[in-house]
Amino acid sequence: MSYRYSSRSKQRLSTCHPDLVLLFTEALADPACPSDISILEGFRGRERQNQMKAEGKSQLGWPLSRHNQVPSMAVDAAPYVGGISWDWDYYHPLARHIKQVWKRLQTEGRVSPSHRLQWGGDWRSFKDGPHWQLDT
């Protein structure tokens, strides 16, 4: 199946580091993508970041999140299955797919070799299925 980002998702993704933009563009365009994807957030300003921390949706206040950098070194992306899904049964296949696309882009030399991709779903505590970030 072929998917395309909504204009809202495109705008949110455009606030991210070019390696994340390429990764998520390629992941969604790949016919093997297991679901549609909605980009929930890229860059977060001070007010939004502190709101997310106050609501318990982030452990970090401004300016400590990767979302707070320009361009954003983090993106929140969710499977879109008749609507945004919070079901881990959809996150795991999507995460496998995104990691495979990242490895391909690395092999092709299309992303920075100094970046390491992290998925919040792999964290031991505070599992965060939508969260993806670049570390150096």
N, C-alpha and C positions, 0 to 999 in steps of 0.2 A: 504494500500500500504506500502511497505517496502522501506526505504531510507537508504543510507550510505553516510558518509562524504567522500569528495575527499581527496587526500593526502595533498593538500594545506590547506583545512579546518582543518584537523587533526593536522597539524603542528601549525597552528595559535592557535587552542584550547589548545594545549599542553603547551602554555606559561601562561595559566590561573590557578587560584587557583583550587585545586582538587574538591572543591564543584561545581564550574562552569563546570569543565570537566565532572563530573558525571551527573549534571543536563542536559547538552546539549546532552550527549551521550544517556541518558535515554529518553529524549524528542524525539530525532530523531528515536530511536528504537521502540518507542511505536506505535502500529498500528493506534492509534487515531490521530497521528500527522497530522495536516491539510495540510502540504506542506513539501517539501524538504527544507533544511536549508543550507545556505552557511555561514561559519564563515569568517567575513570580517577582523576582527582584534582582537587580544588579547593584548599582551604587546606592548607598543609604547615607543620607545627611544626618547631622547631629540629633535632631528631634526624632526622626524615625528609628535610629539605632537605639537611643535611650528608651523609646517606647517599647521596642522589641525586648530589650533587657527587662524592663519593668513587668512585661507580660509573661516573662519566663521563656520566651521564644529564642533568646540569645543569652549566652553567659557573659557577653562582653558589652561594655558601654562604649560610647564614643571616646576616642577615635581608634579603638583597639581591634575592631573587626576588619577582616579583609574586605568587607563590603564598603568600608569607609575611605578607601584609597581611590585616587583618580589616575588612571582608570581603575575600576573595581577589580580586585583580584579574586572576587568570589561572585558566584551566581547561584540563585535558588531556582531550581527547575523541577516541575512536577509532571508526572504522567497525566495526560488529559484523555480520560476514557469516559465519554459522555459528560464530562465535567472534570474539574481538578480532583484527582484522587489522592487520598492520604493512606491508601492501603499498601502495606509493604509488599504484597504479592505482585504489585505492578512496579515498585521501585527496584527490586532486585534484578529483574530482566533488563530494565532500562539502564541500571548501573553497569551491568556486564557489557552491554552494548556501548555505552559511552567510554568505558575503559578500553574496549577493543579499538574504537575509533581513535582514541588518544595514542595508543601504541602504534597504530598505522601512521598517524600524522608525525609521530616521533621518528619512525623508521624512514619516512619520506623526507625528513628534515624540514617540515613545514611549521613546527612549533619550536620555541626556544628550548635548547637542550638543558638550560639551567633551571627550568621549571619542573616541578613534580606535582602531579594532580592528586588531590585528596578528595574523597567522598565522605560526607558527614555520616553516612550509614555504616561506615567501617569503624567509626570511633567507638571506644570501649564504654564511655559514659556519654550522656547527652547525645544519643543517636539522632541525627538530623538528616532524614532522607532526601529532602530537596537540595541540600547544601553541597556545592562543589567549590573548591578553592585551589589556587596555584600557590605553591610554596617554592622558595628558592633554597 
